[in-house]
Amino acid sequence: MAEEAAVRAQAETVRRLKQDKADPDEIAKEVAKLLEMKAQLGGDEGKHKFVLKTPKGTRDYSPKQMAIRERVFDAIITCFKRHGAEVIDTPVFELKETLTGKYGEDSKLIYDLKDQGGELLSLRYDLTVPFARYLAMNKITNIKRYHIAKVYRRDNPATTRGRYREFYQCDFDIAGQFDPMIPDAECLKIVHEILSDLQLGDFLIKVNDRRILDGMFAVCGVPDSKFRTICSSVDKLDKMPWEEVRSEMVGEKGLSPEAADCIGDYVQLHGGLDLIEQLLQDPKLSQNKVAKEGLGDMKLLFEYLGLFGITGKVSGGCWSLAQAAQRGCGVSFSGEIPKVPEHDPGPPALGKLLEQGGLDQMISRGPFQPQPFYDGLWGSFWGQDSSSIPQTHLASEEKIRTTETQVLVASAQKKLLEERLKLIAELWDAGIKAEVLYKKNPKLLNQLQYCEDTGIPLVAIVGEQELKDGVVKLRVVATREEVNVRRESLVEEIRLRTSQP
Amino acid sequence: QGTRDHPPAHVVLRDRLLAAVVACFKRHGAAAIDTPVLELRETLMGKYGEETKLIYELQDQGGELLALRYDLTVPFARYLAMNKISTMKRYQVAKVYRRDNPATTRGRYREFYQCDFDIAGWFDPMLPDAECLKIVHEILSDLQLGDFLIKVNDRRILNGVFAVCGIPDSKFISTCSTVDKLDKMPWEEVRSEMVGEKGLSPEAADLIGDYVQRHGGLDLIEQLLQDPKLSQNKVAKEGLGDMKLLFEYLGLFGITGKISFDLSLARGLDYYTGVIFEAVLLQQEKEPGEEPLSVGSVAGGGRYDGLVGMFDPKGRKVPCVGVSIGIERIFSILEQRVKASGEKVRATETQVLVATPHKHLLAARLKLISELWDAGIKAEMLYKKDPKLLKQLQYCEDTGIPLAAIVGEQELTEGVVKLRDVARREEVRI
């Protein structure tokens, strides 16, 4: 029949897609079509019509991914705590009005909840606006806080490149009025510590300042009205060569060739304190008040970074941060991993691993901040699902265990379930991490294989003879050596053998 | 509404609590997974019975129809089916969302944490079920919440009881939910709801009353196995047989003292197919002049063998049993306790403040603190070029930092640091 042939053809399509490892979303769509067709044919009970998947742009985390994620977050949180940050948490949804008007064009990417007769709600888009609301609600003026949580954006996800609609942000912010550049320097020290701890290889932290950019544009004769759009062109310098950027500025954005060349002179420079000194001497820039301010602060920052011992990995005057800098009013920085290792089978380097932008403007615009209240630095730290990069590095190095079990309670003979249960209860009550197979009479070989598969290092074997003698046979899985341990000393022996160096 | 921010003190306490729970899950060899907060609406529909109206739905913005997850069990079943997994022991600690009418003073919110532990797979009967109960017992004991009780029952026993009492199949679920109220209402009220609202005959209601008001241990199970009517009912016999086996294992685990086979336990969710259980705290914290905090159940769960099959395209079955710890309620109790004891919960873990008493020593502070951070020491300093010593010491007292490392001009020339114990005000030169 025609319908049956159509179903067969559809099944073939699905098989082919799976074989070609096509985009999972596409596969899911075709599978759904297939199930629908089958149901209509009446060959199915009809109860499996729906598509089995997570929403577009979201994903589950398997135990292996969780183990890696835990490690990454551990390194990050340890660093935050080392610097005396407090942690807060906010709800996943906010009142719709709290989020309205804060994200400009991006507002259309916000997930709204259905009007079900209560308050109008939306899922949080980032952690910064909730933070601002938290500060205003609680009338807090000084705080150093971190917040690690998922945020939601109805983006067009490129999940192969690590971009999702639901992803983690790890935010670290310092709010308050302080002596200049000290908190900024600490933020950079934190970025440096985290990237070092994660052992991702070589990295570079690029720094810039809005005021320097503004000053540069001014002395090059860029009209005020074109500041933002020129900024976004300059921003592309990390992806395109100068000639292309220049022609975009002149050709598409209508900038005069002279202005473009002037900008070109500056933006191709980068360096450390020496560059800053050079720019401070620059005849044009030194006349510009705003640029001088920015350069002065940048110099101070680099001095502090020197005292922190991290200038080796910091590069100033990088104009490719133009867009980020432009959103704020002070220092901006970004941490990047410059190259991808050859054996990397996963997503290519994401480039901008961490980004920061100053956010006073956002606050002063909000309904709860009538005037610029926070003069201090906002260091905002977000990893765009940063766990996807470390995954490829860490996973390739070692076999990651998904559990922490120390010992399997096993038996070689039949009818020893009771003894196994009694022994394992003793171990659990003593805080030992132990497992037992859910079989009344499991084969020893299967039990040993389970240990090898899941990485359990020890086996506690009960046998009839051992029971009579009051001992337990403790076997080391890796070396296959066995030793008889007295029942009373078993806990201690396990602890000894599994304690970390 | 029904949500709250969590200030640092809260989060510290909460994380302590979650760590204790996770430690127990890990002790039993569970691996962690995480699922998105959003699920396709169709994934959640038809799984929660009457409670479906409490699901938060997302607005139709032109893409897939989505909703916020209501619990962690249905996502788990979806995960198993999607990945064609037939054996897994997993835990998941995450927030879930319910458009409840929150009684926020009694610890009920619309956004709240659940700590779930589930075992999926084909195993010899009652062993994983027994381990779930052992886990509840360990957690509630470890947290020292006072006396508690774990009530156990079985859907099959309940179904059997209803059958021998002459309840029509169609009224099973509705009768279940009425019987469930026995922990809050006296029998007379429950009976009149059954007869008055649910349309049961008075004789049937009385028959039910004979059974559901009973609770006990192995002795009760034996008694029921001998019961002339029940022993004729196949489903009830199955349930009672498994219950007996369960109690034997619980005896070997040494925990039967806190377990009660309670025939009135019915539990709300539709998807349970076998053992069901619920843990309640028996003693409420009573402070003089303060309202006792009654928090109801703190953990619950059961066996749900049919759920994964509902997702699997071929209807492939994966039996599951699991437990969910009601962390928010436990948290309220711990919060009260901390408040009552006057313990000051620190919001940070900073060990030492790097301070300078004189002017122009910022560079020295920056260098010293950098050394400490690089050595993994948790350290802070004030963001001021020339802070006053008094202010720095005050900061330590306010935030609970135990030590201050002070460098002045004299100390710099001598190559020492003055280490000050904030609480005792003693200083040593190092």
Interface residues (C-beta under 8 A of the other chain):
Chain A: V31 L35 E45 K47 H48 F50 V51 L52 K53 T54 P55 K56 T58 R59 D60 Y61 S62 P63 M66 A67 R69 E70 K81 R82 H83 G84 A85 E86 V87 I88 D89 T90 P91 V92 F93 Y111 D112 L113 K114 D115 Q116 G118 E119 L121 L123 Y134 M137 N138 R145 K150 Y152 R154 E166 I174 G176 F178 D179 I182 P183 A185 E186 K189 E193 Y304 L307 F308 G309 T402 T403 E404 T405 E418 L421 K422 A425 W428 D429 G431 I432 K433 A434 E435 V436 Y438 K439 K440 T454
Chain B: Q1 T3 R4 D5 H6 P7 P8 H10 V11 V12 D15 K26 R27 H28 G29 A30 A31 A32 I33 D34 T35 P36 V37 L38 E39 L40 E42 T43 Y56 E57 L58 Q59 D60 Q61 G63 E64 L66 L68 R78 Y79 A81 M82 N83 R90 K95 Y97 R99 E111 I119 G121 F123 D124 L127 P128 A130 K134 E138 Y249 L252 F253 G254 M310 F311 D312 P313 K314 G315 A347 T348 E349 T350 L362 A363 L366 K367 S370 W373 D374 G376 I377 K378 A379 E380 Y383 K384 K385 T399
